[in-house]
Amino acid sequence: TTAPYTPCTGALFGSNHQATATTANGEGTLENPTYPNTSLSRNVLGKIDYHINDHFALSGSYFFGNDALIGEDTPYTNAAFLTDVHSRAQMVATHLAWTPSSVWANEVRFGVTRYTLSITPADANVPASSYGLYTGVTNPIIGGLPDIGIGAFTTAGNFFSFPKFVGPDNTYSLVDQVSYFFGKHALKFGGELRDMDVTQATWRRARGLINFGSLEDFLLGEPGSAKLLATGSDPVTGSPERHMRQWGYAGFIQDDWRIKPRVTLNLGLRYEYATPPTEAHNLLGNFDPTLGLVQVGNQIPSIYKGDHTNFAPRLGLAWDITGHGTTILRAGGGIAYDLITMNTFLSQQNTNNAPTLGLGVIPTGAAIVTCPAATCGVTGVPTVVPGSGTILTTGLNLPGSSLNWPGTSGGPFIFPSNVSSAVECGDGVTPPVTAANPNPVKDPGPCSILGFARNYRTPWVGIWNLGIQHAFSNQLSVDVAYVADHGGKLLGIRDLNQPDPSNGFAQAYATKFPYLGVINQLSNLYRSNYDGLQTTLTVRNYHGLGVLVGYTYSHALDNRSEE
């Protein structure tokens, strides 16, 4: 949990927290919240094994997990604004083993996982009207007090990114593996098929954030601005909910080859391919350096071009140097690929330069309003180009003049009645006063977006090791190994529209796309490497005593480490 505080002084907010430890000068250093932060987890696991006969064996398992949490994930001013988290996971797995002969074996595994998650304000079932505020937001799943910011005071209301709903997500997996033993070889080959279905909706700012510049402005009822998620009456295009689907395919072959009695070689190759995710209604946008805002099903067929090059070789060696089983040399290496989750495309909530949430809320349906010098600079009339797509569910910045605080039960409401029509991207320029436009209005500001690299390639990591193990006796052994890995094409985010120092600090796309602000893009930005010396000393049953001592000396370097 995070201790609430007031940004005015940095001190604790009210009496809902108390210091449990103090420094020498008497200041509190550890705070325990007295809000009802609770966590409850219930899990059930069942398994069955059935030996049908000497050739067939069947097993199955079922897991059920149910978690519930009420707590703070950001400073809150009232227990009614705590966050209610509920998740449920279920998994069914089956395994059929068939051994037709002493040299052939076949294993088939099938599994289904199902997952749901809801993150809602504790007052989600309380309409804003119960607080005396009439926002015009009528969707029952986004109830609760709208966030209210008053100067430097702590914001009232629940965390602005919620509610968030995930699922039901379903993943179906089928794996078939065949083993064949002949001569000095133990051969394995098989394949895997995965079907991943994900439903997700992040209602960021759906309740609205209303900002007052000061306490005086609040008492006068004069909001300065507001942030609101633009939604519409259409249950598909007017909602941030997205229904994603992705297929995964893989095949492999592996041979454990006993070249000599003292030498075993492991050879393997795996190939895998994951299709670019699709959305049931093509409500995914992207950024194209040539076209600007684009949408799947219109200008582009998919989020990115499929990566068909994911070959993953494996090589291993085990050598009994002396032939007595006391000194073993082991070496190996391989490549593995990292398939990103579909949450990556839809919920990037922690970008710190702009709230660019994901591909599902890129405003491809927004009108483009600009004032080119050659035309608008003369006539004073902005150029308005209709959006090329259908996505209008995106974040809006509303001026205080468009708000009606605190609203009335029958209207007008706090927020404008048709906010979808206010979804516009512009250059923020005020046209000149002309006869054609004697009272010009400043163009809407640029829209900030999150895109995904069209030439994206699957992140990979190469792993290798070289080690030697020696047994001095049945009770004492030592293991020394060099272990390393190198990661490439790792996923990262950068702003493509950063100011360019070589061009007077103008934004990179200021001329071509003046209606775009921050253009965050997920792409293959990063890499990593690790080198380590790992040593282990093992003592077994020495007068009833067992000892395990390990020491690692390593060095790691990467572009970006997670906390």
N, C-alpha and C positions, 0 to 999 in steps of 0.2 A: 504494500500500500504506500501511497504518497501522502505525506503530511500536508494538510491545507495550510496556506499562509496568505498574508495580505501583501501584494506587491508594493503597497505604499511604504511599509517599514521592513518587510522581510520577516516579520515576527509571526507567531502562530495566530491563526484566525479564531477568535472567540475562545470559548472554554471547552471546545469539543476535543482538545488534545492536551496532554499534560506531559511535562518532562519527566523522564525516568532516570536520567543520568545528567550530571552537571559537570562543567569544567571548573577550574580553580576560581574563575571570576563569577561563578554562579550562573552562567548561561547554559540553557538546555542544549544537549547535543543529540539526544535520542528521544523521539516522540512516538508515543503509542496512541493510535486513534481509538476513540471510544464509540465511534459509529459502529453499527452492527455488521462488521466484516466477517462473513461466514463462508465456509467452503465445505461441500459435501460430495463425496464420491461413492458410488455403488457399482460394483463390478461382479459379473458372474462369468465363470468359464466352465464349460463342459466338454468332455472328450469321450469318444467311444472307439474301440478297436475290435475288429471282427476278422478272425482268421477263417476264411471260407474253406480252403483246402490247401494242399501243398503248393499250389500254383497261384492262388489268389489271396490277397489280403486287402481289407478295406478299413479305412479309418476316417473319422470326421471330428470336427470340433466346432463349437459355437462360443462366441464371446459377446457379452453385452456390457457396455459401460455407460453410466449416466452420471454426469457431473453438474453440480449447481453451485454458483458463486454469487455472492453479493458483496461488493467492495468498492474501493476507490482506485481509479486508474489515473486520476488527475485531481488537483485540489478542488474540493466541493465545499459549499457554504451551508448545505443542509442535507440531512440524511435522505430526503426525498429525491435527491439528485444522484444517489449512488447508482452503480451499474449492476444490472442483473444479467448474469451469463449462464446459459444453459446449453450443454452439449450432450449428444448421444451418439455412440458408436456401436455398430453391430458388425460382426464378421462371421461368415460361415465358410469353412474350408473342408474339402474332401480330398482323399488320397487313395488311389487304387494302384496296387502293385501286382504285376503279372510276371511270373517267372516260368516261361514255357519250357526252358531247359537250363542246363548248368552253364551255358555260355550266353544266353539271351535273357534280358530283363527289361521290363517296360514299366515306367511310372507315369501316371497321369494325375495331375493336380488341378482342381477347379476351386476357385474362391470368389466370394462376393463380399464386398464391404459397403456399408451404408453409414453416412455421417450427416448429422444436422447440428447447426450451431445458431444460437440467437443471442445477440448482445443488445440489450434494451435499457433505457432509463428506468429507474425504479418507479417513476410516476408515468410510465408509458400509457397506462389506462386512464389517466386523468387528462381530460381535454384542456387546452389552453384557456378556454372560457371559464373554467373553474377558478383560474387565477385572476379573472377580470380582464383578460386579454382576448381579443377576437382577431386572430391572425388571418382567417380565411383558409387555413390549412385544415382540410376535412378528412383526409385519409386516416382511418382509425389506427393504423399501425405506426404512425409517427406522432402519437400524442405526447403530452408532457409540456412543461414550461419551455418556451423558446429561450435560447441563450440571450442573456441581457448583460452587456458590458457597460460599465459606468466608469469612465476615466481609467484610473490605475487600480481600481478595486477588483477583487476577484470576481470573475464572471459567474453570474447566477445561472443555474441550469446544468443539465448533464453534458458530458463530453460531446462536442459538436459532430464527431464522426458517426455517432450512433443515432438510430438503431442500425444494426447490421445483421443480415440473415444469410446463412449458408446452408444449402441443401434443400431437399435431400440429395446428397452426392452419392452416386453409385459407381463402383468400380468392379468390373468383371474380369477375371483373369483365368486363362487356361494355359497350362504348361504340360508338354509331353516330352519325356526324356527316355531314350533307348540306350541300353548298355550292351556291349558285345565284347566278349573276352576270347582272344585267339592268340596263341603263341606267347610272345612277350608283350602283347599289347592289351590294354584295357581301354576300349573305345567308347565314348559317349557322344551322342548327338541328339538334338531336339529343337524345339521351338516354343515360342510364347506369343500369346495373343491377349491384348488388353483393350478394354473398352471403358473409357472414363467419361462420366457425365457429371457436370458440375453446375449448380445453380447458386447464384450469389447476387446480393443486393446490398450496397452500402449507401444508406440514406444520409450522406454527409450534408449538414446544414439544412436538412429537410424541415426541421422545426423553425429554422431561421435564427440568425444572430443579429440582434439589434444593438447598435452601438450609440452610446451617449458620450459626448465629449467630456462632460464633467457631471458632478452631482447636481449642480445648478440646472443644467440642461435636462437632467432626468426629472427633477422636481417641476420644471416648466413643461414637461412633456414634449421636448423638442429633440427627437433622435437625429443624429448626424448622418448615419448610413446604416445599411443592413446587408447581410449576406444570406442568400437563399438558394436552395436547390430548385431549379426550374423543373416542375413536373406538369403533366397534363392529364386530361380525362381519359385518354387512350390507355388501356391497361398494358399495352406493349411498348409503344414509343414514348409514353408518358411516365415510364418507370425506369429506375436504374437497374432493375433486375435483369440479369443476363443468364441465358441457358447455354452453357458451353459443352462441347463434346470433342474428344480427341481419341484417336486410335493409336495403339502401339504394337509394333511387330518386332520379333527378334528370332534369330536362329543361331545355333552354335554347334561346334564340333570340338572334341577334346580327346587327346590320346595320351595315356600314361604308358610310356614305352620303357621297359626295363632292358636297356641296351646290354648291360653286363650285370652279373650278380651284385656288383657294388655300385652301379650307376643307373639312376632312373631319370628319364627326361620327360618333362610335361610340356606338351604342345597344345595350343588351343586358339580358336578364332571365334569371335562373336560378332554378329552384325545386328544392329537395331535401328529402327526408324520410327519416329513419332510424327504423325501428320500434324500440320499446322492446325491449331484449334479453330473450330467453327462455332458460330452462334446461331441459334434456331431462327432468328429473324434478321440475320446479317447486321445486327446493331453493334458493330465494332468499327471504330475509326482508326485513322493513322495519319502520319505526316509524310508527305512526299516532297523532296527538295525541289522538284520541278512543278508539281501541281498544287502544292499546299495541303489543305484538308481533303482527305479522301476517305471513302467508306467501302468496306468489303461488300461485294456484290454490285458496286457501281464502277469505280475506277480501278479497283484491284480485286483479284479473285480470292485472296487470302491475306492474313496478317503479314506473313513473311513467306519467302520461297522455301519449300521443303529441303531439308538437309539429307541427302542420300549417301553420305560418305562416312557413316559411323561404323567403321570397321575397328574392332578391338582385338588385337593379337595378344596372346599370353605365352610366356616361356618360363619354364622352371627346371632346375637341376638339383639333384641330391646325390652326393658322392660319399660313400663310406671309404675314407682314405686308407685306413689300415686294414679293412676287412674284418675287424673284430667288433664293429658296432660302437666303438668308443669315441671316434673322431669323425664327425659328419660335416661336410661342407655343403651349404645350401645357397642357391642363387636363384633369382627370379625377377621377372618384370612383366608389365602389362599396361594396357590402357583401358580406362573406364570412362563412360559418358554420364553426364549429369542432366537428366531431363527435368526441366523446370515445371513447377506446378501452375495450374491455370489461375490460381489466385494472384500470381505475379502480373498477369495482364489486367486485372480488374481492381486491385486494391493496394496501390502504392500510397499509403497514408502518411508516410514520414518524410516526404520531400520537404526540404527546409527553405527552398527559394520561392515556391508557389504551390498551392494545393492542387497538383495535377494528379488526380486519383487513378485514372486508368483509361484503357481504350474504349470502354463502354460509355464514357461521358465526354468524348471529343465532339464538340458541337458542329457536326457536319451540316446540320440543317440551319445554322445561324446565318442571318443576312450579313453580308460584308459591306460595311459602310466606310468609305474613304473619301479623302478630299485631295485628289491629284492636283498639283500646281497648274498643269496645263489646261485643265477644265474647271474644276471647282475653284481653283485660285482666281479665276476670272469671273465665273458666273456666280460663285458663292453657293452653288447647289451641289451637295455631296453625291457621289456615285454609290448607288445601292444595288448590289448583286445578290439575288436569292441564293441560299445555300444549296449545295449540290447533293446533299444527303438528307437523312430523315432523323438524325439524332438531335434532340433538343433538350434532353435531360442533362443539364450541366449547371455549374455554379454561377450565380449572378451576384454582381455588386450593384446594389440599389442606392441611389442618393436619398438623403433624408427628405427631400421635397416630394418624393413619390410615396411616402409612408403616411399612414393616418393613425397615429398613436392616441389611445390604446385600442381603437377600433370600436365598432358597435355590433350588437348581436345580429342585426339584419343587414349590416353593411352600411357604409363602406368599411372594409376590413383594414388591418394594419398594412398588409401587403397588397399590391395591385392584383386585380381579379384574374388577369390573363398574363401570367409571367412568361409563358412560353413565347408570346409574341415579343417579349423584351430580350430574347436571346439574340444578341447581335455581337459581332466582332468588328472593331473599328480601329482607326489610327489615332483616336484621341485628339484630333485637330479641330479647332473652331474655325469654320469657314469665314471668309471676309464678308463684311456688310455690303450687300449689293441691292440693286432695285429688285432683282428676282428673289432675294432672300434678305429682307431688311432686318430680321430678327434671328440671326443664325444661332443654332444650338450646337454645342460641342459634340463631335462624333463620339460614339461609344468607345471605350478603351479597348486595348488589345486583349485577346483571349489567350490564356496559357493552357498548354496541353501536354499530355504524355504520349509519345509515340513509341514505336518499336521498329528496330532496324529491319528493313526488308531483306537484307542479305545476311540475316542472323544465322550463325552456325552453332551447333550443339557444344556447350562447354565440355572439356575433357580434362582428365588428370592421368599422367603417366606415373607409375609406381615401380620402383626397383629396389632390390636388396641383395646383400652379400653377407653371409654369416658363417661362423664356424662354432660347433658345439663339441665340447670334449668332456667325457665322463672319467674322472680320476678313479672313481669306485662306484659301487652301486648306491652310495650315499651322497657323493659329492660330484657336482658337475658345474661347468661354467659355459656361458653362451655369450659370444661377442658378435655383433652385427652392425653393418652399415645399412641404414634405411633412408630412402629419399623419395620425394615425389615432386612433380612439376605440374602445375595447373595452367591451362591455356584457354583462351576465348571465354573467360569467366564473365558473368553478366554484371553490368554496372549501369549507372545513370549519369548522364551529363546534359548540360543545357547547350543545345546547338545554336542558340540565339544569343550567346554571351557577347558583351561589348568587345569589339575588336580594337586593341590599342593601336594597331597600324592604320586604322581608318578613323581616327578621331574618336575612338571609343563608341562608334555607332554599332548597333546590333547587327549581327551577321546577315540577317534576313530583313533588315529594316526597309530596304528599298523594294525587294521583291514581294514580301508579305508584311506590310506595315500593320496589318490587323492582328498579328500574332505577337505575343509577349514572350514568356518563357516557353521554350520548346524542349522539354525534357525528353530524352530518348533512352530507352533500354537497348543496349547493344553489347557486343563482345569487347569490353574495354580492358579487362583486368587479367592479370596472371599472378602466379604464386610459385614459390619453391620452398622445399624443406630438405635439410640434410641433418642426419642424426646418427650418433654412435650410441648404441644401446647395449648395455652389459647386464648380465644376470648371473648371480651365484645362488645355487640351489643346494640345500642340505636336507636330506631325507632321513627321517627316523634315526637320528644320532642320539642314542640313549633315550629314545622317546621324544626327541626334540626335532622339529622341522623349522628350517629358516629359509627365507627367500629375500635376497638383497638385490636391488636393482639400481643402476645409475645410468642416466641419459645425458649426453652432451649434444645439444642440437642448435641449429640456426634456422630461422624461418624469415622469409621476406615476401611481402605481397604488396599490391597496390592499395588494398583496403581490407582491414580486419573487422570482423563483427565483434561486438562487445560480448 
